[in-house]
Amino acid sequence: MEENGKLNERTFEDIVVQLIEKINKPSIKNSLKDSIIIDKITSEVVYIITISKVAQLIFSNKENMRYIEDKLSEVLGNQININVTFENKENYFMRKLG
């Protein structure tokens, strides 16, 4: 991973797809699918934006957070932590388009 997080958005989308495929808990898989966006990746932290309240609730559970971090670490090939922020879906897309 590049230290400055300058991977392209296509790569970020591919990482999300791989993460969702690795998750074998249906409630988590369904809640995160189409609801998380990777904003930035550093060598130790993946910055994720959730755009649904349900996904936000999934990440607020420490056990779920560790599980997702483990699965994301498998995808990326090194131990990482997740930093999650919530953004209203409409606000997120307005910011991206604006």
Secondary structure as GFF3:
##gff-version 3
##sequence-region A 1 98
A	DSSP	alpha_helix	9	22	.	.	.	ID=ss1
A	DSSP	alpha_helix	26	32	.	.	.	ID=ss2
A	DSSP	beta_strand	36	41	.	.	.	ID=ss3
A	DSSP	beta_strand	45	50	.	.	.	ID=ss4
A	DSSP	alpha_helix	53	60	.	.	.	ID=ss5
A	DSSP	alpha_helix	62	76	.	.	.	ID=ss6
A	DSSP	beta_strand	81	86	.	.	.	ID=ss7
A	DSSP	alpha_helix	89	97	.	.	.	ID=ss8
###
